[in-house]
Amino acid sequence: MRTAIYLLLLLAVATVPGSIFPQRSVDPVRVRTFVENNPDLAPWLDRFLLFDVFSSPWFASIYLLLMISLVGCIIPRMGQHLRSIRAQPPRAPRRLTQLPASAEATVTGDGPTALAAARTALKAKGYRLRDAEDGDLRVTGEKGYLKETGNLLFHLALLGVIVAFAGGNLFGWRGEVIIQEGQSWTATAGTFDTLNLGPLAQQGDIPSFTVGLTELDVAFETRSEGAQFGQPRSFEGLATVELPGQETQQQQFAVNHPISVGGESIFLLGNGYAPIVTVRDADRKILFSDAVTFLPQDNNYASEGAIKVTGRDPGLGLVGGFLPTLRLDPELGMTSSFPGLVDPALALTAFEGDLFPDGRPQSVFTIATDQMTQVTDDGDPVAMLLRPGEYFELPDGTTVEFEGIIRWAGLLVRHDPGRVPALGFAIACVIGLAMMLGIKRRRIYIRVGPPTSTTTSAGTVVRVAGQPRGSDPGLQGVVDDVLFRITRSMGDRTKTPETHRRDKDTG
């Protein structure tokens, strides 16, 4: 058990790097950015797999050692618990007053009658009794076996949770995709923006379905006072879901209410704005016209993005930011003061040249400008600030028009076969823990005999004592209650348990 506790603590410590450093399985873009910003530190972190903590061999080894430790703890205790259940409670010891809780009273009636009353009182309280033996005026009752059952249930369920998480990691997969309002997306391995398959998962395991984003509504706090200004208040959307051979369904979704598609869950992971931009050449021929996804960089949705116009020679790249509520700050420059569309503006600068040098793949949100030339006008770099409906003309007659804005939603599609089993085992863990903490393991010993030489009254002396397993502050009350039941069933009693205990305490 001590080994299991040490391994649990070690597992908790091992998760710390996964919380400090970005993880490739969660956000590969942040990992790439971290590597670019920390060229000296990042290779060392990557060497120790600190960007892949939860799939690293050293983390898995702690995981497996904990499982082995739990199995080695559970199996012997299960055998011991079964033997304890089958065995009879032990005989009552000779000196009951040496136990942690005890009481006695003198009752009218003979010993066998008092012993029968004692057995009846213990049975009424749910104690399992030792078999009666001829001539033996003592009885032992024991209860609380479910405490150890709960302990074993907790450890078995904990082991089940570990196995469920391992199964979910091995056979599960997760993918992320950005869908703009009015667009539809069909799930295949190649259509995800990012896709992470478990070690035993295959691309063929991804089901085929289509999701369309009909609308996405986001509400922000508009009260001017307090720190809550601009904080999001609701994220609600309407999506159409289509499975092969089934009718199209409409589903409402929100942050904690995912879309359900054939047993899979699609969560709303993020949202932002997509400015609609049209680029025309000097002859008014459309070179580019589309809604471009810009990624938020702060809580006020100041966003960055890039527009790549490949239908022009040389290629044209527009880089800049989208500001939902434009604010001109003397020190910070152009910023957004509110995440809602109060005064939207699009700030861009232009570059000419090869958009894809050497055919290297690159992010759709950035442009590699190291082999491009910035467009200038009379020697000054071109800088355009457009509001919806406005356009800007480049020196060669190319126009960039800001036509409008739509929203986009970042969706997370996750398949986790261990999710439901993990939930069931977690509930079993709670039940087992409640049984461990709420049930007391107790033994009650009762001896019946004639009065001692120091007792002046006639009758039969009933002595009751209790022995706990672990701490049990209420044991004395249980002993007193058992004795009260016995004396009550025997009729008039010469001395109550409370009076006797007070006489004993005061000498």
Secondary structure as UniProt FT lines:
FT   HELIX           2..14
FT   HELIX           16..20
FT   TURN            24..26
FT   HELIX           28..37
FT   TURN            39..40
FT   HELIX           41..47
FT   TURN            48..51
FT   HELIX           53..55
FT   HELIX           57..86
FT   HELIX           96..98
FT   STRAND          101..107
FT   HELIX           111..124
FT   TURN            125..126
FT   STRAND          128..129
FT   TURN            134..135
FT   STRAND          138..143
FT   HELIX           145..171
FT   STRAND          173..180
FT   TURN            181..182
FT   STRAND          184..186
FT   TURN            189..191
FT   STRAND          194..197
FT   TURN            199..200
FT   HELIX           203..205
FT   STRAND          210..220
FT   TURN            227..230
FT   STRAND          232..242
FT   TURN            244..245
FT   STRAND          249..254
FT   TURN            255..256
FT   STRAND          259..261
FT   TURN            262..263
FT   STRAND          264..280
FT   TURN            282..283
FT   STRAND          286..291
FT   STRAND          295..296
FT   TURN            299..300
FT   STRAND          303..309
FT   STRAND          315..323
FT   STRAND          325..329
FT   TURN            330..332
FT   STRAND          333..336
FT   STRAND          345..353
FT   HELIX           357..359
FT   TURN            364..365
FT   TURN            370..371
FT   STRAND          372..374
FT   STRAND          376..377
FT   TURN            378..379
FT   STRAND          380..381
FT   STRAND          383..386
FT   TURN            388..389
FT   STRAND          391..393
FT   TURN            395..396
FT   STRAND          399..415
FT   TURN            417..418
FT   HELIX           419..438
FT   STRAND          442..449
FT   TURN            453..454
FT   STRAND          460..468
FT   TURN            473..474
FT   HELIX           475..489
FT   HELIX           497..506
//
